Amino acid sequence: MTSVSSVRARTAITAMLLLLGAAVTSADVPAPEHRELSKATREQMAVLHEQMAACLRSDKPFPECHSAMIRSCQEQLGASCPMMMGMGHGSDTRHRMQPMAKPAG
């Protein structure tokens, strides 16, 4: 037989764990820090985006336009290409742009 104090203790511990779990899951995830780009880099990025827009308006498939933009960015900006750095997301590789695979067939 379980004593009343033992049941109350388990209930209190369970309640605290639930509250702690709720607090942890509701915590705000800090926004990634974006590095500031120089005026020259911003101008080069604008030109690259204009080229991408022109490609998208053409009859070329999206993967071709996307890969061309990545290639151009690497050629013009090298390792400082923001698209290779995850658009300022540092080591967060979830947003890093990669050339798209060619469709099968």
C-alpha positions, 0 to 999 in steps of 0.5 A: 500500500502506498502512503499519501505523502508518496503519492503527493511526492510523485504527483509533484515531481511529475508536475515539475517535469511537465512544466520544465518540459514545456519551458524547454520546448517553448524557449525561443531559438536565437536568430542566426547572425547575419554578417554584413556584406560590403557594398561591392559584394552586395552589387555583385550579388545584385547582378547575380540575382538579376542574371538568375531572374533573366534565366528564370524568365527564359525556357531553361529548366530551374535546376540549370538556372540554379546551378548557373547562379551557384557557379557564377557566385563561386567564380565571382566571389570565391569562398566569400560567396554568401550562398556557399556560407548559407546566406549568413547562417554560419555553420548552419548547413540546412540553408546552404545552397548547393547545385541541383542534381540533374533530373533523371531521364 
